Amino acid sequence: MCPIADNLARIRAELPAGVRLVAVSKFHPVEAVREAYDAGQRVFGESRAAELAAKAQAMPPDVEWHFIGHLQTNKVRTVVAHASVIESVDSERLLRLIDSEAARAGRTVDVLLQVHVAAEDTKTGMTPAELLAVASACRGLPHARIRGVMGMATNTDDRRRIADDFRNIAAVAAQLQLMEPGATELSMGMSHDWPLAVEQGATSVRIGTDIFGAR
Ligand SMILES: *Cc1c(COP(=O)(O)O)cnc(C)c1O
């Protein structure tokens, strides 16, 4: 028995068609990523630049890597070299740097703008107003394509609060899409709350613990 393959099969069976699964492999060894790959998973999420680079070099090239962690400006080059999607863009400065580093590398990177709606001030991201201002200031960057919004709900057992947070994230995504018709992605929902995110319109969920176990 392979628990990772079983976990993936169970989650895929529950996930509605059309919602993408980002398997969050951060802090788990490359052997675990390989098990998930052998079970058919191709999209993985990582939160640290060096770990992303090491795993990307060890895994086949058809893996689609999503960067989901706080990105320091001195790590942008490393992340741009490996990530298909940077989900955690939280400032105009970072977005412009991703664009210029991607230009330098001769590639185009999809980005999501990270919104902060949760109660905890530990969670990174922009306020809805900041996010829309950044999107408006950075329209049409040639090498960093704004594809949507990423967000997290408050870490609580209060399902109504979680659903409210996801509804607020979805509302920001809808406003962004009025400005950027190609910004169709809504990344929200983790191991403990993804069904609520799907109810509020998530187009992708980011699941770590329920696939790979505790970190
Ligand atoms: C770690 C992480 C996840 C996955 O969380 P789990 O609770 O393990 O499913 C999702 N999104 C982000 C931004 C993360 O940092």
The ligand as a Tripos MOL2 file, in Angstrom:
@<TRIPOS>MOLECULE
LIG
   15    15     1     0     0
SMALL
NO_CHARGES

@<TRIPOS>ATOM
      1 C1          1.5410   24.9080    3.4460 C.3       1 LIG1
      2 C2          0.5630   25.6240    2.6010 C.ar      1 LIG1
      3 C3         -0.5700   24.9560    2.0930 C.ar      1 LIG1
      4 C4         -0.9250   23.5140    2.4210 C.3       1 LIG1
      5 O1         -1.4040   23.4100    3.7210 O.3       1 LIG1
      6 P1         -1.9710   22.0160    4.3060 P.3       1 LIG1
      7 O2         -2.7250   22.4260    5.5110 O.co2     1 LIG1
      8 O3         -0.7880   21.1680    4.6280 O.co2     1 LIG1
      9 O4         -2.8370   21.3980    3.2730 O.co2     1 LIG1
     10 C5         -1.4120   25.6700    1.2580 C.ar      1 LIG1
     11 N1         -1.1640   26.9540    0.9380 N.ar      1 LIG1
     12 C6         -0.1060   27.6290    1.4060 C.ar      1 LIG1
     13 C7          0.1020   29.0410    1.0130 C.3       1 LIG1
     14 C8          0.7890   26.9910    2.2650 C.ar      1 LIG1
     15 O5          1.8390   27.6770    2.7250 O.3       1 LIG1
@<TRIPOS>BOND
     1     1     2 1
     2     2     3 ar
     3     2    14 ar
     4     3     4 1
     5     3    10 ar
     6     4     5 1
     7     5     6 1
     8     6     7 2
     9     6     8 1
    10     6     9 1
    11    10    11 ar
    12    11    12 ar
    13    12    13 1
    14    12    14 ar
    15    14    15 1
@<TRIPOS>SUBSTRUCTURE
     1 LIG1         1 GROUP 0 **** ****
